[in-house]
Amino acid sequence: MAKELKNLTKRSDNYSKWYNELVVKADLAEQADVRGCMIIKPYGYAIWEKLQHELDKQFKKTGVQNAYFPLLIPKSFFGREAEHVEGFAKECAVVTHYRLKVDEESQQIVVDPAAKLEEEYVIRPTSETIVWNSFKNWIQSYRDLPVLVNQWCNVMRWEMRTRLFLRTAEFLWQEGHTAHATREEAEDRAKLMLKVYADFVEQFMAIPVVQGVKSETERFAGALDTYTIEAIMQDGKALQSGTSHFLGQNFGKAFDVQFVDKDNQMQYAWATSWGVSTRLMGALIMTHSDDNGLVLPPRLAPIQVVIVPIYKTDDDLELIRQKISPIIERLEGMNISVKFDDDDKRRPGFKFAEYELKGIPVRLALGARDLENNTIEIMRRDTLEKETIGFDGICEHIASLLSDIQTNIFKKAKTYLDSHIYECDNYDEFKERIQEGGFFLCPWDGTPETESRIKEETQATIRCIPYGVSQENLGLDMVSGKPAKYRALIARSY
Amino acid sequence: MAKELKNLTKRSDNYSKWYNELVVKADLAEQADVRGCMIIKPYGYAIWEKLQHELDKQFKKTGVQNAYFPLLIPKSFFGREAEHVEGFAKECAVVTHYRLKVDEESQQIVVDPAAKLEEEYVIRPTSETIVWNSFKNWIQSYRDLPVLVNQWCNVMRWEMRTRLFLRTAEFLWQEGHTAHATREEAEDRAKLMLKVYADFVEQFMAIPVVQGVKSETERFAGALDTYTIEAIMQDGKALQSGTSHFLGQNFGKAFDVQFVDKDNQMQYAWATSWGVSTRLMGALIMTHSDDNGLVLPPRLAPIQVVIVPIYKTDDDLELIRQKISPIIERLEGMNISVKFDDDDKRRPGFKFAEYELKGIPVRLALGARDLENNTIEIMRRDTLEKETIGFDGICEHIASLLSDIQTNIFKKAKTYLDSHIYECDNYDEFKERIQEGGFFLCPWDGTPETESRIKEETQATIRCIPYGVSQENLGLDMVSGKPAKYRALIARSY
């Protein structure tokens, strides 16, 4: 067994430590020497790229086009929408100068005081303000609507406590921004994008989610409604995995985006915004992985199949290569990504451990005896089951195995989710059981007071009012004893 | 003719104005309300995306992997490599604070003085320092080498005079960074990446380039050698389109990146870096476009074929649609991107002008009479030639036309380049002829003094010592009269 694998903390010992170690040991990311920022390493970035590529295709299918808006936002733009600035002002990186110089006395590099900006800029924590400032020029008539744009970019929020992928000062994300002629169309778009997220996360990432709408307290700063997908991690905590916001006319009014409607009347445009970020990498890791390392869904694995030759001499290796080359070619022709690892500096055992750690879905191993018998050993990463198979129909077997792994890890995660959603209408019971994690469906009176009491006393929050859960016969709020308005999903969260 | 097209300035009247107008009218980009920054609009971004996608494939073929490093660079990192900080300090956006607040007196949003950073950060103008600070952790042994990474990201240089795509404070680019065990391997990599750039720019962008090596004065800050590709614009000015740097051990030493070599000796790693940016969009526009608007190479055109139906009634449109649908399907099956524009709010004449402006390579138009005759009108954007053809073999005809346009616009640009490279060894003649633009091959004594005199007196610079040009029988430097060391390529540039 490889050294780094042996040292991986067990999930049951310390889930949080297991996560932190796994991210680093599997070469996904590392802490940068910049406060709260991370370096996404090639293997981690390759997963992000696949995710990005697939999601981008889904956006485009709904008519969205990509664009790019500036990194820096003038401070004054920020103040135009009151709730928005309230939500983001406390965690903004601020650019105040535009030059460094060598200090004559100390000979050190210093900020040149003469190069102070008249108006400071904020590094975007999100781009509604700068986008809507542009929409003002793009939108004059109902004929210019809808506008459906998205950007893939970096954003910055000066978080105090950070963790790789889950919460970093700088992170990568996509932010979609749309403008519409009617309230209904904007609301439909916000809901549509939530559906795009839910489908993508379930079908590609194999992560089951609960969809729903946020409470007022948990809404995006400046939104009238925030729709969310919530996933459950293996420790029973929720991870908000994507949000879509119906912003009403707040930004239309703040940036004076008016258009002439079909009846020749001036109207303010209706807005949505929606985003997912590198946080999804955290969800991916914490949903499927185990004490041996990552488990990746085949649809997002940068390498889907790894082949490890077991040989003593160069001649052995050559025979193996001859046997396996046509299979690699055929797999690649089937759009399956394959790595043949003939690196002679490392032993097969080391390689096996490493590919387990890195979550490669299917591993093939092939030695001299296999050549004689015309067989090959095949292992699936999700169950770690091995079998020895013949070469007939091997490519089809691998393709079907990949598809089976994709289905299997989703099912496993779905079973976990379903068995960790509890109905609960007794606050004492809730306070005890929430210690163990899980998603709780509880009657809620709809007041922020009750919501904040739950948060203070249990560190759990209302994740959403979930779709597909009956909102009838609610009974009494478990905290206040008043008649409940909703059946809310409550959990501790990342 | 559409209003906006009519108003496009002619190149012969004012080339610079033509460019600025075209970028905006063709919906490629616009000035942001942020000093020196641009908004890349969906149509412009779609071209950038195609370019990015193709180039990324070429990088990966050479073994490069993508990664992501932080946006912010601690000020102290910057000072470690003396030439590097010298080159970039004067144009850096500096982050000094991490919070805004509401001022109690004025009720305005202000920078919170209590949230001042101990050490300031610079928004990356380029990432050598932060990358090499990480490489220190990645590289211990020759077995860890080479490291070949690239990132697609935004960077910022506080330029005083900016122009859309050509020079903006923030721009998008890719920056590759590699570390090697030997000097030779690093030099080969720097040259290889220049070749990747040259091949891509010629084959996909249809822009012919001159390859060569920069003079010492024009080198990247911190490089031992900078390789460059230089393209010629229609006004005879050069546009530096991509550079690749051999950085020696400068960053290895500045960030103490040492490794144990095969003989068990400690060595500093050897470095390269290389980049192209959204500047390439400027090169694309200024190489091929004409007084009617953009001309796009088919291999980078987001829409390769547009079909405009000409009809009076909905029934007519339906007949056209029936006729054209199978053709669209077949073209898409051949990986040709097609737009069928049945928008009834705009007349065909308006559409024709717009698609000319936007540079769609092939336009089809189809009306009632065409249906009767079983013909269709086809126009190629590069030459504006129209012909009427039958439906037999139409898809193959379109595919071959696209390939022909790609070849033709490259040939045209190559003819222009070749006929604008002049040998010149007389400085008086040079000073006169440089007014008209063009690339001049001149004997140079190799001194920075001569180089700077040429720049002061003519605004022309040494673009490179070109490859493929004889460096023998050089004669005397045209300025100093001393024996020449090189035949240099001299031009005014963007």
Chai-1 contact restraints between the chains, C-beta under 6 A:
chainA,res_idxA,chainB,res_idxB,connection_type,confidence,min_distance_angstrom,max_distance_angstrom,comment,restraint_id
A,A32,B,P70,contact,1.0,0.0,6.0,A-B,restraint_1
A,D33,B,N133,contact,1.0,0.0,6.0,A-B,restraint_2
A,V34,B,P70,contact,1.0,0.0,6.0,A-B,restraint_3
A,V34,B,L72,contact,1.0,0.0,6.0,A-B,restraint_4
A,C37,B,P70,contact,1.0,0.0,6.0,A-B,restraint_5
A,I39,B,F69,contact,1.0,0.0,6.0,A-B,restraint_6
A,I39,B,S134,contact,1.0,0.0,6.0,A-B,restraint_7
A,I40,B,A67,contact,1.0,0.0,6.0,A-B,restraint_8
A,I40,B,Y68,contact,1.0,0.0,6.0,A-B,restraint_9
A,K41,B,A67,contact,1.0,0.0,6.0,A-B,restraint_10
A,P42,B,Q65,contact,1.0,0.0,6.0,A-B,restraint_11
A,P42,B,A67,contact,1.0,0.0,6.0,A-B,restraint_12
A,Y45,B,N66,contact,1.0,0.0,6.0,A-B,restraint_13
A,Y45,B,A67,contact,1.0,0.0,6.0,A-B,restraint_14
A,Y45,B,Y68,contact,1.0,0.0,6.0,A-B,restraint_15
A,Q65,B,P42,contact,1.0,0.0,6.0,A-B,restraint_16
A,N66,B,Y45,contact,1.0,0.0,6.0,A-B,restraint_17
A,A67,B,I40,contact,1.0,0.0,6.0,A-B,restraint_18
A,A67,B,K41,contact,1.0,0.0,6.0,A-B,restraint_19
A,A67,B,P42,contact,1.0,0.0,6.0,A-B,restraint_20
A,A67,B,Y45,contact,1.0,0.0,6.0,A-B,restraint_21
A,Y68,B,I40,contact,1.0,0.0,6.0,A-B,restraint_22
A,Y68,B,Y45,contact,1.0,0.0,6.0,A-B,restraint_23
A,F69,B,I39,contact,1.0,0.0,6.0,A-B,restraint_24
A,P70,B,A32,contact,1.0,0.0,6.0,A-B,restraint_25
A,P70,B,V34,contact,1.0,0.0,6.0,A-B,restraint_26
A,P70,B,C37,contact,1.0,0.0,6.0,A-B,restraint_27
A,P70,B,E170,contact,1.0,0.0,6.0,A-B,restraint_28
A,L71,B,N154,contact,1.0,0.0,6.0,A-B,restraint_29
A,L71,B,E170,contact,1.0,0.0,6.0,A-B,restraint_30
A,L72,B,V34,contact,1.0,0.0,6.0,A-B,restraint_31
A,K75,B,I109,contact,1.0,0.0,6.0,A-B,restraint_32
A,G79,B,I109,contact,1.0,0.0,6.0,A-B,restraint_33
A,A89,B,L100,contact,1.0,0.0,6.0,A-B,restraint_34
A,K90,B,R99,contact,1.0,0.0,6.0,A-B,restraint_35
A,C92,B,L100,contact,1.0,0.0,6.0,A-B,restraint_36
A,A93,B,V95,contact,1.0,0.0,6.0,A-B,restraint_37
A,A93,B,Y98,contact,1.0,0.0,6.0,A-B,restraint_38
A,V94,B,H97,contact,1.0,0.0,6.0,A-B,restraint_39
A,V94,B,V111,contact,1.0,0.0,6.0,A-B,restraint_40
A,V95,B,A93,contact,1.0,0.0,6.0,A-B,restraint_41
A,V95,B,V95,contact,1.0,0.0,6.0,A-B,restraint_42
A,T96,B,T96,contact,1.0,0.0,6.0,A-B,restraint_43
A,H97,B,V94,contact,1.0,0.0,6.0,A-B,restraint_44
A,Y98,B,A93,contact,1.0,0.0,6.0,A-B,restraint_45
A,Y98,B,W158,contact,1.0,0.0,6.0,A-B,restraint_46
A,R99,B,K90,contact,1.0,0.0,6.0,A-B,restraint_47
A,L100,B,A89,contact,1.0,0.0,6.0,A-B,restraint_48
A,L100,B,C92,contact,1.0,0.0,6.0,A-B,restraint_49
A,I109,B,K75,contact,1.0,0.0,6.0,A-B,restraint_50
A,I109,B,G79,contact,1.0,0.0,6.0,A-B,restraint_51
A,V111,B,V94,contact,1.0,0.0,6.0,A-B,restraint_52
A,V111,B,E120,contact,1.0,0.0,6.0,A-B,restraint_53
A,E120,B,V111,contact,1.0,0.0,6.0,A-B,restraint_54
A,N133,B,D33,contact,1.0,0.0,6.0,A-B,restraint_55
A,S134,B,I39,contact,1.0,0.0,6.0,A-B,restraint_56
A,N154,B,L71,contact,1.0,0.0,6.0,A-B,restraint_57
A,W158,B,Y98,contact,1.0,0.0,6.0,A-B,restraint_58
A,E170,B,P70,contact,1.0,0.0,6.0,A-B,restraint_59
A,E170,B,L71,contact,1.0,0.0,6.0,A-B,restraint_60
